[in-house]
Amino acid sequence: MIALFALLLSALRAGYYNAAMADDKTQAPLARSRSRKIVRREIVREIALQFRQNLPERSPSPKMVTQGPRNSVAHYELAGQAIAELIDMVGDALSEARPIVLRGFGQLLPKQYKPMTVRLPGARPDDKNAVFSVPVRMGVIFRPSPKLKKEIRAYDEEHGL
């Protein structure tokens, strides 16, 4: 589904939409012009046909693809354990103020925010209990790797973003 949407988006950016609208202008002046909705439907239909032609011959049905992981409880248990382990690992590294290197993607760098004094909203100005201090907080900055930046730029150029 995502691939179909990406194909549709790239086709619209590539000028299929403009080409279809240009066909309307070349028709005889007495002929009734097609509505934009009909033109869009034709474009989507054409792109869907191209997408189907690009699929391998023995691809699974959409129903099999969507229901496959649902039937596998072990799949979700393993995924949950992996995510919990990743969150623990990231939390431990950040609490020790160590950067986390994600190979090929970049780094998660810990950032320490200064303590600050906060007043509760709506409190009276003379209320001493409405003022409290927030301790040092830890945050994260994501610094993408040069390789990831290069891939993103190439993708944007290719798709005209």
Backbone torsions as a table, in degrees:
resi	resn	phi	psi	omega
1	MET	NA	-41.6	179.2
2	ILE	-65.4	-40.1	179.5
3	ALA	-64.0	-38.7	179.1
4	LEU	-65.2	-42.4	178.8
5	PHE	-64.1	-42.6	178.8
6	ALA	-63.2	-40.0	178.6
7	LEU	-64.7	-41.8	178.6
8	LEU	-63.2	-44.8	-179.4
9	LEU	-63.8	-44.2	-179.7
10	SER	-67.3	-34.6	179.0
11	ALA	-67.8	-39.8	178.3
12	LEU	-65.4	-39.3	178.4
13	ARG	-70.9	-29.7	-177.7
14	ALA	-74.3	-13.6	174.7
15	GLY	112.6	8.1	176.4
16	TYR	-59.9	-40.5	-178.4
17	TYR	-64.1	-45.2	-179.9
18	ASN	-65.8	-38.0	179.4
19	ALA	-65.2	-39.8	179.3
20	ALA	-67.3	-37.9	178.6
21	MET	-69.8	-32.7	178.3
22	ALA	-66.4	-33.2	178.0
23	ASP	-62.0	-34.4	179.3
24	ASP	-62.5	-38.1	-176.1
25	LYS	-72.4	-23.9	-178.1
26	THR	-86.1	-3.4	179.0
27	GLN	-73.1	166.1	178.7
28	ALA	-62.1	146.1	-176.4
29	PRO	-64.7	-25.4	-179.3
30	LEU	-80.1	-20.2	-178.2
31	ALA	-72.1	144.2	179.7
32	ARG	-76.4	130.1	-178.0
33	SER	-75.0	148.0	179.7
34	ARG	-77.0	149.6	179.5
35	SER	-74.8	160.2	179.2
36	ARG	-63.0	-33.7	-179.3
37	LYS	-62.4	-43.1	179.0
38	ILE	-66.2	-41.3	179.5
39	VAL	-62.1	-43.4	179.6
40	ARG	-63.5	-41.1	178.1
41	ARG	-59.7	-42.3	179.3
42	GLU	-63.5	-40.3	179.8
43	ILE	-64.6	-45.8	-179.9
44	VAL	-62.8	-40.7	179.0
45	ARG	-62.0	-43.6	179.6
46	GLU	-63.7	-42.4	-179.7
47	ILE	-67.5	-39.0	178.3
48	ALA	-62.6	-39.3	177.6
49	LEU	-64.5	-42.3	177.9
50	GLN	-62.5	-40.7	-179.8
51	PHE	-63.1	-43.1	179.6
52	ARG	-64.8	-35.0	180.0
53	GLN	-68.9	-28.2	-179.1
54	ASN	-81.9	-10.1	179.7
55	LEU	-73.3	148.8	174.1
56	PRO	-65.6	157.5	-174.6
57	GLU	-64.3	-37.9	-176.4
58	ARG	-105.6	52.9	177.7
59	SER	-85.3	147.2	179.7
60	PRO	-69.4	156.4	178.8
61	SER	-70.4	156.0	178.6
62	PRO	-57.9	-33.8	-179.8
63	LYS	-63.9	-41.6	179.1
64	MET	-65.3	-40.0	-178.2
65	VAL	-65.5	-43.8	-176.2
66	THR	-75.5	-31.7	-176.0
67	GLN	-94.2	-9.5	-178.1
68	GLY	-57.0	-59.9	-178.2
69	PRO	-65.7	-27.1	-178.7
70	ARG	-62.9	-35.5	-177.8
71	ASN	-76.5	-13.5	-175.4
72	SER	-103.5	97.8	-179.4
73	VAL	-69.7	-35.9	-179.9
74	ALA	-60.4	-34.8	179.2
75	HIS	-59.0	-46.4	-179.2
76	TYR	-70.2	-36.1	178.7
77	GLU	-64.0	-44.0	178.5
78	LEU	-64.1	-42.1	179.9
79	ALA	-63.4	-41.4	178.8
80	GLY	-63.6	-40.9	178.2
81	GLN	-65.3	-40.9	-179.5
82	ALA	-64.9	-41.6	-180.0
83	ILE	-67.0	-41.6	178.4
84	ALA	-62.0	-41.1	179.2
85	GLU	-65.3	-40.8	179.1
86	LEU	-64.1	-43.1	179.8
87	ILE	-63.8	-42.2	177.8
88	ASP	-62.3	-43.4	-178.9
89	MET	-62.6	-45.1	180.0
90	VAL	-64.9	-43.7	179.4
91	GLY	-61.7	-42.7	179.1
92	ASP	-63.3	-45.1	-178.2
93	ALA	-64.3	-40.7	-178.7
94	LEU	-71.3	-33.5	178.0
95	SER	-67.6	-26.7	176.1
96	GLU	-90.9	4.5	-179.9
97	ALA	59.5	37.0	175.8
98	ARG	-101.5	139.8	174.8
99	PRO	-72.0	150.5	178.5
100	ILE	-109.8	124.1	-179.2
101	VAL	-98.3	121.9	174.3
102	LEU	-104.3	102.7	-172.5
103	ARG	-57.5	127.9	179.4
104	GLY	85.4	-14.5	-178.0
105	PHE	-112.6	-40.8	-178.9
106	GLY	146.1	-152.5	-177.2
107	GLN	-132.0	148.3	168.2
108	LEU	-104.4	113.8	-177.0
109	LEU	-103.8	132.0	178.5
110	PRO	-72.4	143.1	177.6
111	LYS	-128.9	132.2	-177.9
112	GLN	-102.4	122.9	177.4
113	TYR	-93.5	141.8	-177.5
114	LYS	-70.8	155.3	174.0
115	PRO	-64.1	149.8	179.6
116	MET	-143.1	154.4	178.8
117	THR	-95.8	132.8	-176.3
118	VAL	-125.0	139.6	174.8
119	ARG	-108.3	133.9	178.9
120	LEU	-62.7	136.3	-179.5
121	PRO	-66.7	139.0	178.2
122	GLY	82.7	3.0	-179.1
123	ALA	-80.8	154.4	177.0
124	ARG	-68.6	146.8	-178.3
125	PRO	-62.5	-28.7	-177.7
126	ASP	-91.7	2.9	-178.2
127	ASP	-81.8	112.0	-178.2
128	LYS	-74.7	-23.8	-178.7
129	ASN	-77.6	-11.5	-177.9
130	ALA	-86.1	-5.5	-179.5
131	VAL	-106.9	129.9	176.2
132	PHE	-145.1	163.6	-176.5
133	SER	-106.4	133.7	175.8
134	VAL	-91.4	126.5	-178.0
135	PRO	-69.4	-179.3	178.6
136	VAL	-59.5	131.3	179.9
137	ARG	-113.9	149.7	177.4
138	MET	-104.6	137.0	175.5
139	GLY	-128.5	179.3	-177.9
140	VAL	-132.0	138.7	172.2
141	ILE	-115.7	131.2	176.4
142	PHE	-96.4	122.6	177.0
143	ARG	-112.7	107.0	-177.4
144	PRO	-68.7	151.1	179.4
145	SER	-76.2	158.4	176.9
146	PRO	-58.5	-34.8	179.6
147	LYS	-64.6	-43.1	179.1
148	LEU	-65.8	-41.6	177.8
149	LYS	-59.9	-42.2	-179.8
150	LYS	-63.3	-42.9	179.1
151	GLU	-63.9	-41.2	-180.0
152	ILE	-65.2	-43.5	178.7
153	ARG	-62.9	-41.9	179.2
154	ALA	-63.1	-42.3	179.1
155	TYR	-63.2	-44.3	179.9
156	ASP	-63.4	-41.7	178.0
157	GLU	-63.3	-43.9	-177.8
158	GLU	-63.5	-36.7	-176.7
159	HIS	-101.0	7.3	175.4
160	GLY	67.6	34.1	-179.8
161	LEU	-91.8	NA	NA
